[in-house]
Every structure is written in C-alpha cells, then in structure tokens.
Amino acid sequence: MYRQGDVLIVPVEESAVPSVVAGLPARPRDPRGRLVLALGEVTGHAHAVVGPGELRREAGPFGTAWLRLPEGGRVVHEEHAVIALPKGWYRVVRQREYTPGAVRVVAD
C-alpha cells in the first residue's frame, strides 16, 4: 500500500478487479503525458503517474479509480517524494473528510 498526500494507492490482484472496470473509459493523459490521479484545486499540483498504463475512474465524486501499470511506473508530485510502483493493478482512493452534514473529498 502506498500513500502520497491525500491519495492512497492499494495494490490489487488482477482477479480481484471488478469486471465493470473493463467497461469504463480510459482517462486521457494530461498535456505532460501523465496519468493524473488527483489534481489540487488550490495549488494546481497533481499526483500523477509517469509510465505506460491506463487509468479508469468510476463515476461520481467518490468513484474509485483503477490503475493498470503493465511495466510499473512512478507517482510524482511537485511537493512529495517520488514513489516507484511495480507492475500490476491498483485501486486509487482520494482521502475524504467529514464536515457536519456532508462527506467530501479533501481539497488540496
């Protein structure tokens, strides 16, 4: 399990990836060629993956993202250390916070 700021990256066996993930559209890469896991609303900084692979995200503000890295990759961010990921599947979860009356994704 890996964590970079408010993003949690959990390794998942391929057999445990829900079949619905295959039907989700692959997210486009950003202009720098990265797979953006989370974009900071305040800073504009991004938790992003460099390397071959694909990112698919379930709909909704709390939708789980699924990352497939056939050759491994690196998670980068402007203010955090680089994390090397081995090849495989990952479930990507954004940190949430409770405020009275609502649950929301943590703003970065």
Residue, then its C-alpha position, 0 to 999 in steps of 0.5 A: m500500500y502506498r500513500q502520497g498526500d491525500v491519495l492512497i494507492v492499494p495494490v490489487e490482484e488482477s482477479a480481484v478487479p471488478s469486471v465493470v472496470a473493463g467497461l469504463p473509459a480510459r482517462p486521457r493523459d494530461p498535456r505532460g503525458r501523465l496519468v493524473l490521479a488527483l489534481g489540487e484545486v488550490t495549488g494546481h499540483a497533481h499526483a500523477v503517474v509517469g509510465p505506460g498504463e491506463l487509468r479508469r475512474e468510476a463515476g461520481p465524486f467518490g468513484t474509485a479509480w483503477l490503475r493498470l501499470p503493465e511495466g510499473g511506473r512512478v507517482v510524482h508530485e511537485e511537493h512529495a517524494v517520488i514513489a516507484l510502483p511495480k507492475g500490476w493493478y491498483r485501486v486509487v482512493r482520494q482521502r475524504e473528510y467529514t464536515p457536519g452534514a456532508v462527506r467530501v473529498v479533501a481539497d488540496 
